[in-house]
Amino acid sequence: MSEVIGPQASLWSCGRIQLRVIGALMLREMGTRFGRDNLGYVWLFLEPMLLGGAIGALHQLSGHALPGGLEPFVFWVIGYIPFYLFRGIVNRAPVGIVGNQSLLYHRRITVFDIMLSRHLLEGAAVGIALAFYIALFGATVDVWPVETAKMVLGMVLMLGLAHGIALLIAAGSVYTELFDRITHLATYLSMGLTGAFFMVFWLPSDMQRAVLTIPTVHCFELVRNGLYGNQVPTHYDVPYVVAWIAALNLLGMAALRKARRHLIV
Amino acid sequence: MIRLHDVHKSYPTHFGPKEVLRGVDITFMPGEKVGILGRNGAGKSTLLRLIAGVEHPNRGRVERRMSVSWPLGFAGAMHYSISGADNARFLARIYDKPIKETVEFVENFADLGHYFRMPVRTYSSGMTVRLGFSLSLAVQFDCYLVDEAIAVGDSRFAERARAALADLNARASLLLVSHQAETVRAFCKTAAILEDGRLIRYDDLDQAIAAYQAA
């Protein structure tokens, strides 16, 4: 009866429990966020798809040409969808714990599990939306990804960055409501800086160096490189982004661990 | 076994920290059925939350050497936007129990009728307690932490809950918090009194109840 619940559990069985918990949390999150009514789970990826499509269509219709002869619709969609992933995760972080506190009645469920499961679900949703558009681009304007793996890597790195930042915000939100008030503002204001809507090669070289200190810029460039290949020059440094992800996640996990002790459920 | 070592807990308030527990030391052995008596606001629920690991002590340590339920009788531990059946499925996944059997058990024990397939937010408070208690029985813990909310009431369910608690085999422990001596007498073999942030254990139930009522 007590074989796996007690503190004697080995690292292996802890890992199994954590995977089980994260899987169950993802299923539950789907149920609570989208329900079984009308389109239900379809909203999961329909939402980013509609937003990305609308932004892309607006820019296509506005008729501005892009450097490098890129198709505006394609460019804006593959910029907006990774940004949607980043913003969705970060904006939801301040309420991540408060909205799920009742889960903490179950000792097996950690705050980290709650956050990670939400982010993986978000990643899957946005991934499906992006896959849809890639197929659409291929079918309509014959733009096929040159290296799909690089697009996937770009998205995964974006997920890692957003996850780390979200952990820090969630931990901070245990102590103060400030994060809840300013996170939306901050993500809105930083929209232009994330690199979603410009390419590094458009900029003068000293500006290029400056924007390349921003880790998300590399993710967008990586996604573009995966789609366009050498059609346009891209700038990215994967180890640099990985270092950011490692730092943000380690700090985030440490902060969350401390915050959990002060959390009033 | 559950052991509390010098457990302190305070909550921040506008008037400075409010100390609820100030050094609780106690050991609960497997199979023990202990009542914890305390007045309203004595810190009974806080004590259960710390034992369950829902919250953490400011100082001291809680050692658990058996599986411990979540505190039963509170509203927590459930999801309001999903149905009782979905809650059962969720907990079966979390605690690695067969899903179909768990759902069937909870459906039969909680006896919620068609409400079992409706969102928990549509339940009355009594129905929520029934669901929570049935869920915890389905998971099967070594030690059940029970708030008096479950034991009170005159419904058919209170009788079944009483029978289920009495039926817990010799291995299962019960920690029941209550402000009523009669409730503790009905379920427990020994008792402790929570007063001024400290827990005093009595080996003899009658002695504990006499001391509680004298205070």
Interface residues (C-beta under 8 A of the other chain):
Chain A: M1 S2 V4 I5 G6 P7 I17 R20 V21 G23 A24 L27 R28 G31 T32 G35 Q101 S102 L104 Y105 H106 R107 R108 I109 R260 R261 H262 L263 I264 V265
Chain B: Y11 R49 A52 G53 V54 E55 H56 E63 R64 R65 M66 S67 V68 W70 P71 F74 A75 G76 A77 M78 H79 S81 I82 D86 F90 L91 R93 I94 Y95 D96 Q140 F141 D142 R171
